[in-house]
Amino acid sequence: MQKIPVYLSGMKEVQQFVDLINRFEYNCDLCCGSYFVDAKSLLGVVTLQGSSNVELIIHADKPDKLMKNIEQYCC
């Protein structure tokens, strides 16, 4: 499992992020405080848009390809 801090500022960025996450088989969640949402759900991710302290949790041992692709969203 990997935890990466991310920031999603606008709706277009949220949509691009969800589209990117959906290209991979890994189960991924976003966490903000006590709230958890499925990172592959556009509706769920929109609820965290603009929030600080959001972490992407990737449920995989070596998500190297995904890690390279999400660099632009990392804090």
C-alpha positions in Angstrom: 0.0 0.0 0.0 1.3 3.5 -0.9 0.1 6.8 0.4 0.7 9.9 -1.6 -0.5 13.5 -0.8 -2.4 15.0 -3.8 -4.2 18.2 -4.6 -7.0 18.6 -7.1 -7.9 22.2 -7.7 -10.6 22.3 -10.4 -13.3 20.2 -12.1 -11.2 19.6 -15.2 -8.2 18.4 -13.1 -10.6 16.1 -11.1 -11.9 14.6 -14.3 -8.4 14.0 -15.7 -7.3 12.5 -12.4 -10.2 10.1 -12.3 -9.7 9.1 -16.0 -6.0 8.4 -15.3 -6.7 6.3 -12.2 -9.3 4.3 -14.1 -6.6 3.2 -16.6 -5.0 1.0 -13.9 -6.2 -2.1 -12.2 -5.2 -1.1 -8.7 -7.8 -0.3 -6.1 -7.3 3.4 -5.0 -9.0 5.6 -2.4 -8.7 9.2 -1.5 -8.7 10.1 2.2 -9.3 13.5 3.7 -9.5 13.4 7.5 -12.1 10.8 8.3 -13.6 10.8 4.8 -12.7 8.0 2.3 -13.9 8.0 -1.3 -13.2 5.7 -4.2 -10.5 7.4 -6.3 -12.1 5.9 -9.5 -15.5 7.6 -8.7 -15.9 11.0 -10.3 -18.7 11.9 -7.9 -16.7 10.8 -4.9 -13.6 12.7 -5.9 -15.5 15.9 -6.7 -16.6 16.0 -3.0 -12.9 16.5 -2.0 -12.0 19.0 -4.8 -10.0 21.9 -3.4 -9.5 20.2 0.0 -6.1 20.2 1.6 -4.5 17.2 3.2 -5.9 14.7 0.7 -4.0 11.4 0.4 -4.2 8.9 -2.5 -4.1 5.4 -1.1 -3.0 2.8 -3.7 -3.7 -0.8 -2.7 -0.8 -2.4 -4.5 2.8 -3.4 -3.7 4.5 -1.8 -6.7 2.4 0.7 -8.5 5.4 2.2 -10.4 3.5 3.0 -13.6 0.7 4.7 -11.8 3.2 6.7 -9.6 4.9 8.1 -12.7 1.6 9.2 -14.2 0.3 11.0 -11.2 3.3 13.2 -10.4 1.5 16.3 -11.6 -1.1 15.9 -8.9 1.3 15.2 -6.0 1.9 17.9 -3.4 
